[in-house]
Amino acid sequence: MLIRSPRESDWEQFFHLVATEGWRVPQIERQLFQGELAQCARVLVVDDEFSGLVTFVTHEKSGWIGNLIVPGHLRGQGYGGFLFKAALKALSQSGTSSVWLTASTLGQPIYEKAGFVAVDRIERWLLLADQQSSSDFKDVQQGALLQADRSAWKENRSSLLSQLLKNGRVYRCHESVALLQPGVDMKIIGPWYGRNKAHHRQLLRELVAAATPASELVIDLLASSSLQQALTDSGFVCRGSNQLMIKGELSADLAGMVSLASLGSIG
């Protein structure tokens, strides 16, 4: 049994595996973990066979565990737990004061035993490509997003956002500010911050209008933001949910968050 950094062949097996499981891994995330975040993943190898993968990302004070998966025929042997502990150890060694993850109904009891507690629910909302209208990008101050992100998470996450901002566009309606991330397979709304629902509704209309019709529009919504009706009115449908869980210090201002910057794996 060996834990090591992933190679190109490991990523190929991972992407094939997640596709068969119906997971959505955005193109930008694939690029990050095969580039700038190449050291933030581990592969489990048993008898020279790819036996699972996990990713773990550190910010200034917090860390995220995501993309934990084991091939179906190898489950039930503790491999997932082995990868999970390896990720926790790596985050602990980096000095994180809290660790975040999103958990399915089946996974929640496992993480609770490891000391994680649920603090919100993340809902996956999807707008199909043919329901969107098209318009030009209207880029606004990137600084507003960076400031809102730092205010919400109580830490500096600019290293992550700088990567997402390379091709993404920032939109703002008063104090409601969001990033529209491009992608061939899908576009993502997030991160998104603010507290005023009226401003959120106006911003949502602008984001939907700006998204290219050729790809799906996805948002991982914090259920506590109470924007479900606004999304429904805009043509989105909910495609499932997971628990947002944390172990350690909870300093983040969840009340000021609308959506995550990733589909549950980076934060």
PAZAPA-4460 file (N, C-alpha, C; in steps of 0.05 Angstrom, whole numbers, plus 32768, in hexadecimal, padded with zeros to 4 digits):
% residues 267
    n_x    n_y    n_z   ca_x   ca_y   ca_z    c_x    c_y    c_z   seq   type   mol
   8011   7FE8   8000   8000   8000   8000   8012   8019   8000     1      M     A
   800D   802B   7FED   801E   8042   7FE9   800D   805B   7FE5     2      L     A
   8014   8071   7FF2   8008   808B   7FEE   801C   809C   7FE0     3      I     A
   8015   80A8   7FC9   8028   80B9   7FBB   8018   80CF   7FAC     4      R     A
   8027   80E2   7FA0   801B   80F6   7F8F   8011   80E9   7F75     5      S     A
   7FFC   80F3   7F6A   7FF1   80E7   7F51   8002   80ED   7F39     6      P     A
   8002   80DA   7F26   800E   80DD   7F0C   7FF8   80E1   7EF7     7      R     A
   8001   80E7   7EDF   7FED   80EC   7ECA   7FDA   80D4   7EC7     8      E     A
   7FE5   80BC   7EC8   7FD4   80A4   7EC5   7FC0   80A1   7EDB     9      S     A
   7FC8   80AA   7EF4   7FB5   80AA   7F0A   7F9E   80BD   7F06    10      D     A
   7FA4   80D5   7EFB   7F8E   80E8   7EF6   7F7C   80DD   7EE1    11      W     A
   7F86   80CF   7ECD   7F75   80C4   7EB8   7F62   80AF   7EC4    12      E     A
   7F6C   809F   7ED7   7F5A   808C   7EE4   7F46   809A   7EF6    13      Q     A
   7F4F   80AF   7F04   7F3D   80BE   7F15   7F26   80CA   7F05    14      F     A
   7F2D   80D8   7EEF   7F18   80E5   7EDF   7F04   80D0   7ED3    15      F     A
   7F0E   80B9   7ECB   7EFD   80A4   7EC2   7EEA   809A   7ED8    16      H     A
   7EF6   8097   7EF0   7EE7   808D   7F07   7ED1   80A0   7F0F    17      L     A
   7ED7   80BA   7F11   7EC3   80CE   7F1A   7EAD   80D1   7F05    18      V     A
   7EB4   80CD   7EEB   7EA0   80CF   7ED6   7E8C   80B8   7ED9    19      A     A
   7E96   80A0   7EE0   7E83   8089   7EE3   7E72   808D   7EFC    20      T     A
   7E7C   809C   7F10   7E6D   80A1   7F28   7E5A   80B9   7F25    21      E     A
   7E5C   80C7   7F10   7E4B   80DF   7F0B   7E54   80F8   7F19    22      G     A
   7E6E   80F8   7F22   7E78   8110   7F2F   7E7E   8125   7F1A    23      W     A
   7E7C   813F   7F22   7E83   8155   7F11   7E9D   8162   7F1B    24      R     A
   7EB2   8160   7F0B   7ECC   816C   7F11   7ED1   8181   7EFB    25      V     A
   7ECF   819A   7F01   7ED2   81AF   7EED   7EEE   81AF   7EE0    26      P     A
   7EEF   81B9   7EC8   7F08   81BA   7EB9   7F1D   81CA   7EC8    27      Q     A
   7F15   81E1   7ED4   7F28   81F2   7EE2   7F34   81E3   7EFA    28      I     A
   7F24   81D2   7F07   7F2E   81C3   7F1E   7F42   81AE   7F15    29      E     A
   7F3C   81A1   7EFF   7F4F   818D   7EF4   7F6A   819B   7EEE    30      R     A
   7F69   81B2   7EE2   7F81   81C0   7EDB   7F91   81C8   7EF4    31      Q     A
   7F83   81D1   7F09   7F90   81D9   7F22   7F9E   81C1   7F2F    32      L     A
   7F91   81AA   7F31   7F9D   8193   7F3E   7FB3   8186   7F2D    33      F     A
   7FB3   818C   7F14   7FC9   8182   7F03   7FDE   8198   7EFE    34      Q     A
   7FDA   81AF   7F0B   7FED   81C5   7F08   7FF5   81D1   7F22    35      G     A
   7FEA   81E8   7F29   7FF1   81F7   7F41   7FEC   81E7   7F5B    36      E     A
   7FD8   81D6   7F5B   7FD2   81C6   7F73   7FDB   81A9   7F70    37      L     A
   7FEF   81A4   7F61   7FF8   8189   7F5B   8001   817A   7F75    38      A     A
   800A   8189   7F89   8012   817C   7FA2   7FFC   8178   7FB6    39      Q     A
   7FE3   817F   7FAD   7FCC   817E   7FBF   7FBA   8166   7FBA    40      C     A
   7FC6   8150   7FB2   7FB7   8137   7FAD   7FC9   811F   7FB3    41      A     A
   7FBC   8109   7FBB   7FCA   80F1   7FC1   7FBB   80D9   7FB4    42      R     A
   7FCA   80C6   7FAB   7FBF   80AE   7F9F   7FC7   8096   7FB1    43      V     A
   7FB4   8083   7FB4   7FBA   806B   7FC2   7FBF   8055   7FAE    44      L     A
   7FD6   8047   7FB0   7FDD   8032   7F9E   7FE0   8018   7FAE    45      V     A
   7FD1   8003   7FA6   7FD2   7FE9   7FB4   7FD8   7FD4   7F9F    46      V     A
   7FEE   7FC6   7FA3   7FF6   7FB1   7F90   7FF8   7FBD   7F73    47      D     A
   8004   7FD5   7F71   8009   7FE3   7F58   7FEF   7FEB   7F4A    48      D     A
   7FD9   7FEB   7F59   7FBF   7FF3   7F4D   7FB5   800D   7F59    49      E     A
   7FAB   801F   7F48   7F9F   8038   7F51   7F87   8030   7F63    50      F     A
   7F88   803A   7F7C   7F74   8031   7F90   7F65   8048   7F9D    51      S     A
   7F68   8060   7F92   7F5A   8077   7F9D   7F6A   8090   7F9C    52      G     A
   7F5B   80A7   7F9F   7F68   80C1   7F9E   7F59   80D4   7FB0    53      L     A
   7F68   80E8   7FBB   7F5C   80FD   7FCC   7F6B   8117   7FC7    54      V     A
   7F5D   812D   7FC9   7F6A   8147   7FC6   7F66   8156   7FE0    55      T     A
   7F79   8168   7FE6   7F79   8178   7FFE   7F86   8193   7FF8    56      F     A
   7F78   81A9   7FFD   7F81   81C3   7FF7   7F83   81D4   8010    57      V     A
   7F99   81E2   8013   7F9C   81F4   802B   7F9A   8211   8022    58      T     A
   7F8D   8221   8033   7F8C   823D   802F   7F9D   8249   8045    59      H     A
   7F98   8261   804E   7FA9   826E   8062   7FA6   825F   807D    60      E     A
   7F8E   8259   8085   7F89   824C   809F   7F79   8232   809D    61      K     A
   7F6A   822F   8088   7F59   8218   8085   7F62   8205   806E    62      S     A
   7F56   81ED   806E   7F5C   81DA   8059   7F42   81CC   8051    63      G     A
   7F43   81C1   8038   7F2B   81B3   802D   7F34   8197   8024    64      W     A
   7F23   8184   8029   7F27   8169   801F   7F11   8164   800A    65      I     A
   7F19   8159   7FF3   7F05   8154   7FDE   7F0E   813E   7FCC    66      G     A
   7EFC   8137   7FB9   7F02   8123   7FA4   7F0C   8108   7FAF    67      N     A
   7F02   8101   7FC7   7F0A   80E7   7FD2   7EFA   80D1   7FC5    68      L     A
   7F08   80BF   7FB7   7EFA   80AA   7FA9   7F0C   8091   7FA7    69      I     A
   7EFE   807A   7FA8   7F0B   8060   7FA6   7EFC   8050   7F91    70      V     A
   7F0A   8041   7F80   7EFC   8031   7F6C   7EE7   801E   7F79    71      P     A
   7ED1   801B   7F6C   7EBB   800B   7F78   7EC3   7FEF   7F81    72      G     A
   7ED3   7FE1   7F72   7EDA   7FC6   7F79   7EEE   7FC4   7F90    73      H     A
   7EF8   7FDB   7F99   7F0B   7FDB   7FAF   7F00   7FE7   7FC9    74      L     A
   7EE6   7FEF   7FC8   7EDA   7FFB   7FE0   7ED4   7FE6   7FF5    75      R     A
   7ED2   7FF0   800E   7ECD   7FDE   8024   7EE7   7FD3   8031    76      G     A
   7EFE   7FDC   8028   7F17   7FD2   8032   7F26   7FE7   8042    77      Q     A
   7F1A   7FFE   8047   7F27   8013   8057   7F38   8025   8047    78      G     A
   7F38   8023   802C   7F4A   8034   801C   7F42   8051   801E    79      Y     A
   7F27   8057   801E   7F1E   8072   8020   7F27   807F   803A    80      G     A
   7F25   8070   8050   7F2D   807A   806A   7F4B   807F   806A    81      G     A
   7F5A   806F   805D   7F77   8072   805C   7F7E   808C   804D    82      F     A
   7F71   8092   8037   7F75   80AA   8028   7F6C   80C3   8038    83      L     A
   7F55   80C0   8046   7F4B   80D6   8056   7F5E   80DE   806C    84      F     A
   7F69   80CA   8079   7F7D   80D0   808F   7F96   80DC   8083    85      K     A
   7F9E   80D4   806C   7FB6   80DF   805F   7FB2   80FD   8059    86      A     A
   7F9A   8103   8050   7F93   811F   804A   7F92   8130   8063    87      A     A
   7F86   8125   8078   7F85   8133   8092   7FA1   8138   809D    88      L     A
   7FB2   8124   809A   7FCD   8127   80A4   7FDC   813D   8095    89      K     A
   7FD8   813E   807B   7FE6   8152   806B   7FDC   816E   8072    90      A     A
   7FC2   8171   8077   7FB7   818B   807E   7FC0   8193   809A    91      L     A
   7FC2   8180   80AC   7FCB   8185   80C7   7FE8   818F   80C7    92      S     A
   7FF8   8182   80B6   8015   818A   80B5   8019   81A5   80A9    93      Q     A
   8005   81AF   809A   8007   81C9   808E   7FFD   81DF   80A1    94      S     A
   7FF3   81D7   80B9   7FEC   81EA   80CD   7FCF   81F5   80CB    95      G     A
   7FBD   81E7   80BE   7FA2   81F1   80BC   7F94   81F0   80D7    96      T     A
   7F82   8204   80DB   7F73   8205   80F4   7F57   81F9   80F1    97      S     A
   7F4F   81F4   80D8   7F36   81E8   80D2   7F37   81D9   80B7    98      S     A
   7F27   81C4   80B5   7F25   81B4   809C   7F08   81B2   8094    99      V     A
   7F03   81B8   807A   7EE8   81B7   8070   7EE5   81A1   805B   100      W     A
   7ECC   8198   8058   7EC5   8185   8043   7EA7   8185   803F   101      L     A
   7E9E   8179   8029   7E82   8175   8025   7E7D   8157   8025   102      T     A
   7E68   814F   8033   7E63   8132   8038   7E48   812A   802F   103      A     A
   7E47   8113   8022   7E2D   8107   801A   7E20   80FC   8033   104      S     A
   7E07   80F3   8030   7DF8   80E7   8047   7E07   80CF   8052   105      T     A
   7E12   80BF   8040   7E20   80A7   8048   7E3A   80AE   8056   106      L     A
   7E47   80C3   804C   7E61   80CA   8057   7E61   80D9   8070   107      G     A
   7E4A   80E7   8076   7E49   80F8   808D   7E50   80EA   80A8   108      Q     A
   7E44   80D3   80AE   7E4B   80C5   80C7   7E69   80BF   80CA   109      P     A
   7E76   80B9   80B3   7E92   80B2   80B4   7EA2   80CB   80BC   110      I     A
   7E9B   80E2   80B1   7EAA   80FA   80B7   7EA3   8104   80D3   111      Y     A
   7E8A   8100   80DC   7E83   8107   80F7   7E95   80F8   810B   112      E     A
   7E9A   80DF   8106   7EAB   80CF   8118   7EC8   80DA   8119   113      K     A
   7ED0   80E8   8103   7EEA   80F4   8102   7EEB   8110   810E   114      A     A
   7ED4   8119   8118   7ED3   8133   8126   7EC8   814A   8115   115      G     A
   7EBD   8144   80FE   7EB1   8159   80ED   7E94   815D   80F5   116      F     A
   7E8B   8176   80F3   7E6F   817D   80F9   7E63   818C   80E1   117      V     A
   7E49   8188   80DC   7E3C   8195   80C6   7E34   81B1   80CE   118      A     A
   7E3A   81C5   80BC   7E34   81E1   80C2   7E21   81ED   80AE   119      V     A
   7E1D   81DF   8097   7E0B   81E9   8083   7E07   81D2   806F   120      D     A
   7DF7   81D8   805A   7DF3   81C4   8045   7DF9   81D1   802A   121      R     A
   7E07   81C2   8019   7E0E   81CC   7FFF   7DFC   81BF   7FEA   122      I     A
   7DEE   81CF   7FDB   7DDB   81C5   7FC7   7DE7   81CB   7FAB   123      E     A
   7DE6   81B6   7F9A   7DEF   81B9   7F7E   7DD8   81C2   7F6D   124      R     A
   7DDA   81DA   7F61   7DC5   81E4   7F4F   7DD0   81E6   7F33   125      W     A
   7DC0   81DF   7F20   7DC9   81DD   7F04   7DB5   81EB   7EF1   126      L     A
   7DC0   81FB   7EDF   7DB0   8208   7ECA   7DBA   81FC   7EAF   127      L     A
   7DA9   81EF   7EA0   7DB1   81E3   7E87   7DB8   81F7   7E73   128      L     A
   7DC9   81F0   7E60   7DD4   8203   7E4D   7DBF   8211   7E3C   129      A     A
   7DAB   8202   7E33   7D97   820F   7E21   7D83   8221   7E2F   130      D     A
   7D86   8224   7E4A   7D75   8236   7E58   7D82   8251   7E5E   131      Q     A
   7D9A   8255   7E54   7DA9   826E   7E5A   7DA7   8281   7E42   132      Q     A
   7DAA   829A   7E49   7DAD   82AE   7E34   7DC9   82B8   7E34   133      S     A
   7DD1   82C5   7E1F   7DED   82CD   7E1B   7DF1   82EB   7E1D   134      S     A
   7E08   82F3   7E29   7E10   830F   7E29   7E2E   8311   7E2D   135      S     A
   7E39   8329   7E2A   7E55   832D   7E2E   7E5C   832C   7E4C   136      D     A
   7E75   8323   7E52   7E7E   8324   7E6E   7E80   8341   7E77   137      F     A
   7E79   8346   7E90   7E7C   8361   7E9B   7E8E   835F   7EB4   138      K     A
   7EA8   8360   7EAF   7EBB   835C   7EC5   7EBA   8375   7ED7   139      D     A
   7EB9   8370   7EF1   7EBA   8385   7F05   7ED2   8381   7F17   140      V     A
   7ED5   8390   7F2C   7EED   838F   7F3D   7EF2   8374   7F48   141      Q     A
   7F09   8369   7F42   7F11   8350   7F4F   7F16   8354   7F6C   142      Q     A
   7F1F   836C   7F74   7F25   8372   7F90   7F0C   836E   7FA1   143      G     A
   7EF5   8374   7F97   7EDC   8371   7FA6   7ED8   8354   7FAE   144      A     A
   7EDD   8342   7F9B   7EDA   8326   7FA1   7EEF   831C   7FB5   145      L     A
   7F08   8325   7FB2   7F1D   831D   7FC4   7F17   8326   7FE1   146      L     A
   7F0C   833F   7FE2   7F05   834A   7FFD   7EEE   833B   8009   147      Q     A
   7EDA   8335   7FF9   7EC3   8326   8003   7ECA   830A   800C   148      A     A
   7EDC   82FD   7FFD   7EE5   82E2   8003   7EF4   82E2   801E   149      D     A
   7F05   82F6   8021   7F15   82F7   803A   7F03   82FD   8052   150      R     A
   7EEF   830F   804E   7EDD   8316   8063   7ECC   82FE   806C   151      S     A
   7EC4   82ED   8059   7EB3   82D6   805F   7EC2   82BF   806C   152      A     A
   7EDA   82B9   8061   7EE9   82A2   806B   7EFD   82A9   8081   153      W     A
   7F01   82C3   8086   7F13   82CD   809B   7F30   82C3   8096   154      K     A
   7F37   82C1   807D   7F53   82BA   8076   7F58   82C3   8059   155      E     A
   7F71   82C2   8052   7F79   82CA   8037   7F79   82B2   8025   156      N     A
   7F67   82B1   8011   7F66   829B   7FFE   7F6D   82A4   7FE2   157      R     A
   7F7D   82BA   7FE0   7F83   82C5   7FC6   7F92   82B3   7FB4   158      S     A
   7FA1   82A0   7FBF   7FB0   828D   7FAE   7F9E   827C   7F9E   159      S     A
   7F87   8274   7FAA   7F73   8265   7F9A   7F65   8277   7F87   160      L     A
   7F5B   828E   7F91   7F4B   829F   7F80   7F5B   82AA   7F69   161      L     A
   7F74   82AF   7F6C   7F85   82B9   7F57   7F85   82A6   7F3F   162      S     A
   7F83   828C   7F45   7F82   8278   7F2F   7F67   8279   7F22   163      Q     A
   7F52   827B   7F31   7F36   827B   7F26   7F31   8295   7F17   164      L     A
   7F3E   82AB   7F1F   7F39   82C5   7F13   7F48   82C8   7EF8   165      L     A
   7F59   82B6   7EF2   7F68   82B8   7ED9   7F56   82B9   7EC1   166      K     A
   7F41   82A9   7EC2   7F2E   82A8   7EAC   7F12   82AF   7EB4   167      N     A
   7F0C   82AF   7ECE   7EF2   82B5   7ED8   7EEB   82D3   7ED7   168      G     A
   7ED2   82DA   7EDB   7EC9   82F5   7EDA   7EBA   82FB   7EF4   169      R     A
   7EBF   8312   7F00   7EB2   831A   7F18   7E9A   832C   7F12   170      V     A
   7E83   8326   7F1F   7E6B   8336   7F1C   7E62   8340   7F37   171      Y     A
   7E56   8358   7F37   7E4F   8364   7F51   7E35   8374   7F4E   172      R     A
   7E25   8371   7F63   7E0D   8381   7F65   7E0C   838B   7F82   173      C     A
   7E15   83A4   7F86   7E18   83B0   7FA1   7E2B   839E   7FB1   174      H     A
   7E22   8392   7FC7   7E35   8382   7FD7   7E35   8365   7FD0   175      E     A
   7E24   835D   7FBD   7E24   8342   7FB3   7E38   833F   7F9D   176      S     A
   7E4C   832D   7FA0   7E61   832A   7F8D   7E67   830D   7F88   177      V     A
   7E6B   8305   7F6F   7E6F   82E9   7F68   7E82   82E6   7F51   178      A     A
   7E8E   82CF   7F4E   7EA0   82C8   7F39   7E92   82B4   7F26   179      L     A
   7E93   82BA   7F0C   7E89   82A8   7EF8   7EA1   829A   7EEC   180      L     A
   7EA4   8280   7EF1   7EBB   8271   7EE7   7EB5   8264   7ECC   181      Q     A
   7EC6   8267   7EB9   7EC1   825B   7E9E   7EC8   823E   7E9E   182      P     A
   7EC1   8230   7E89   7EC8   8214   7E86   7EBB   8208   7E6E   183      G     A
   7EC8   81F5   7E61   7EBD   81E9   7E49   7EA5   81D7   7E51   184      V     A
   7EA8   81C9   7E68   7E93   81B6   7E70   7E7D   81C3   7E7F   185      D     A
   7E83   81D7   7E8F   7E6F   81E5   7E9F   7E7B   8200   7EA8   186      M     A
   7E69   8212   7EB0   7E71   822A   7EBD   7E67   822A   7EDA   187      K     A
   7E77   8236   7EEC   7E71   8236   7F08   7E6D   8252   7F13   188      I     A
   7E58   8256   7F22   7E54   826F   7F31   7E5F   826B   7F4D   189      I     A
   7E75   8278   7F53   7E81   8276   7F6D   7E9F   827C   7F6D   190      G     A
   7EA9   8287   7F82   7E9A   828C   7F9B   7E87   82A4   7F98   191      P     A
   7E73   82A5   7FA9   7E5F   82BB   7FA8   7E5A   82C3   7FC5   192      W     A
   7E5B   82DE   7FCA   7E58   82E8   7FE5   7E44   82FF   7FE6   193      Y     A
   7E39   8304   7FFE   7E26   8319   8002   7E10   8310   8014   194      G     A
   7DFF   8323   801C   7DE9   831C   802F   7DCD   8326   8025   195      R     A
   7DCD   8338   8011   7DB4   8343   8009   7DA7   8333   7FF2   196      N     A
   7D90   8327   7FF7   7D84   8315   7FE4   7D7B   8323   7FCB   197      K     A
   7D72   833C   7FCE   7D6A   834B   7FB6   7D82   8350   7FA3   198      A     A
   7D99   8356   7FAF   7DB1   8359   7F9F   7DB9   833F   7F93   199      H     A
   7DB6   8329   7FA2   7DBD   830E   7F97   7DAC   8308   7F7E   200      H     A
   7D92   830E   7F80   7D80   8308   7F69   7D88   8317   7F50   201      R     A
   7D8F   8331   7F54   7D98   8341   7F3D   7DB2   8336   7F31   202      Q     A
   7DC4   832F   7F43   7DDE   8325   7F3A   7DDB   830A   7F2C   203      L     A
   7DC9   82FA   7F36   7DC4   82E0   7F29   7DBA   82E4   7F0D   204      L     A
   7DA9   82F7   7F08   7DA0   82FC   7EED   7DB7   8304   7EDB   205      R     A
   7DC9   8314   7EE5   7DE0   831C   7ED5   7DF3   8304   7ECF   206      E     A
   7DF7   82F3   7EE3   7E08   82DC   7EE0   7DFD   82C9   7ECC   207      L     A
   7DE3   82C4   7ECD   7DD6   82B1   7EBA   7DD8   82BD   7E9E   208      V     A
   7DD3   82D7   7E9B   7DD5   82E3   7E80   7DF1   82E2   7E75   209      A     A
   7E05   82E3   7E86   7E21   82E4   7E7D   7E2C   82C8   7E76   210      A     A
   7E20   82B3   7E81   7E2A   8298   7E7C   7E26   8290   7E60   211      A     A
   7E3A   8284   7E53   7E37   827A   7E38   7E24   8263   7E36   212      T     A
   7E11   8264   7E24   7DFC   824F   7E22   7E07   8233   7E1C   213      P     A
   7E1F   8231   7E12   7E29   8217   7E09   7E31   8204   7E20   214      A     A
   7E31   820D   7E38   7E38   81FC   7E4F   7E25   8200   7E66   215      S     A
   7E24   81EC   7E78   7E13   81EE   7E8F   7E1E   8202   7EA3   216      E     A
   7E0B   820D   7EB3   7E12   8220   7EC8   7E0D   8212   7EE3   217      L     A
   7E21   8211   7EF4   7E1F   8202   7F0D   7E26   8214   7F25   218      V     A
   7E18   820F   7F3B   7E1E   821E   7F53   7E1B   820B   7F6B   219      I     A
   7E2F   820B   7F7C   7E2D   81FC   7F96   7E24   820F   7FAB   220      D     A
   7E0B   8210   7FB1   7DFE   8224   7FC2   7DFE   821C   7FDF   221      L     A
   7E04   822F   7FF0   7E00   822A   800D   7DE2   822C   8012   222      L     A
   7DD6   8217   801D   7DB9   8217   8021   7DB0   822E   8032   223      A     A
   7DC1   8236   8045   7DB9   824C   8057   7DB6   8267   8049   224      S     A
   7DC0   8269   8031   7DBE   8282   8022   7DA1   8288   8019   225      S     A
   7D90   8273   8019   7D73   8275   8013   7D6E   8281   7FF7   226      S     A
   7D7F   8279   7FE4   7D7B   8283   7FC8   7D6E   826E   7FB6   227      L     A
   7D63   8259   7FC2   7D58   8243   7FB3   7D41   824D   7FA0   228      Q     A
   7D30   825E   7FAA   7D1A   8267   7F99   7D24   8278   7F82   229      Q     A
   7D38   8289   7F87   7D43   8299   7F72   7D50   8288   7F5C   230      A     A
   7D5D   8273   7F64   7D69   8261   7F50   7D53   8252   7F41   231      L     A
   7D3F   8249   7F4E   7D28   823C   7F41   7D1B   824E   7F2D   232      T     A
   7D17   8267   7F35   7D0B   827B   7F23   7D1C   8280   7F0A   233      D     A
   7D36   827C   7F0D   7D49   8280   7EF6   7D4D   8268   7EE5   234      S     A
   7D3F   8252   7EEC   7D40   823A   7EDC   7D53   8224   7EE6   235      G     A
   7D60   8229   7EFD   7D72   8215   7F08   7D62   81FE   7F15   236      F     A
   7D6F   81E7   7F16   7D63   81D0   7F24   7D78   81C5   7F38   237      V     A
   7D6F   81BC   7F4F   7D81   81B1   7F63   7D86   8194   7F5D   238      C     A
   7DA0   818D   7F5C   7DA8   8171   7F56   7DB6   8163   7F6D   239      R     A
   7DAE   8169   7F85   7DB9   815B   7F9C   7DC6   816E   7FB0   240      G     A
   7DCE   8163   7FC7   7DDB   8173   7FDB   7DEE   8162   7FEC   241      S     A
   7E01   8170   7FF9   7E13   8163   800C   7E15   8175   8025   242      N     A
   7E1E   816A   803B   7E22   817A   8053   7E3D   8188   8052   243      Q     A
   7E3D   81A1   8059   7E56   81B0   805C   7E60   81AC   8079   244      L     A
   7E77   81A0   807B   7E81   8197   8096   7E9D   81A4   809B   245      M     A
   7EA2   81A7   80B5   7EBC   81B3   80BD   7EC6   81A4   80D6   246      I     A
   7EE0   81A3   80D8   7EED   8199   80F0   7F01   81AF   80F9   247      K     A
   7EFD   81B9   8111   7F0F   81CE   811B   7F01   81E8   811E   248      G     A
   7F10   81FE   811D   7F05   8218   8122   7EF2   8222   810C   249      E     A
   7EDA   822B   8114   7EC7   8236   8101   7EC8   8255   8104   250      L     A
   7ED8   8261   80F3   7EDA   827F   80F3   7ECC   828B   80DB   251      S     A
   7EC6   827B   80C7   7EBA   8286   80AF   7E9E   8291   80B4   252      A     A
   7E97   82A5   80A4   7E7D   82B2   80A6   7E6B   82A5   8091   253      D     A
   7E5E   828F   8097   7E4D   8281   8084   7E35   8292   807B   254      L     A
   7E2C   82A3   808C   7E15   82B4   8086   7E1A   82C7   806E   255      A     A
   7E33   82CC   8069   7E3A   82DE   8053   7E42   82D0   8039   256      G     A
   7E3E   82B5   8038   7E45   82A5   8021   7E2C   829C   8012   257      M     A
   7E2E   829A   7FF8   7E19   8290   7FE7   7E21   8275   7FDA   258      V     A
   7E39   8275   7FCF   7E43   825C   7FC2   7E61   8259   7FC5   259      S     A
   7E6A   8240   7FC2   7E86   8239   7FC4   7E95   8241   7FAA   260      L     A
   7EAF   8241   7FAC   7EC0   8246   7F95   7EC4   822E   7F83   261      A     A
   7EBD   8216   7F8E   7EC1   81FD   7F7F   7EA9   81EC   7F84   262      S     A
   7EA9   81D4   7F78   7E93   81C1   7F7C   7E9A   81B0   7F94   263      L     A
   7E9E   81BD   7FAB   7EA1   81AF   7FC4   7EBD   81A4   7FCB   264      G     A
   7ED1   81AA   7FBC   7EEB   819D   7FC1   7F01   81B1   7FC8   265      S     A
   7EFD   81CA   7FC3   7F12   81DE   7FC8   7F09   81F4   7FDB   266      I     A
   7EEF   81F9   7FDC   7EE5   820D   7FEF   7ED9   8225   7FE1   267      G     A
***
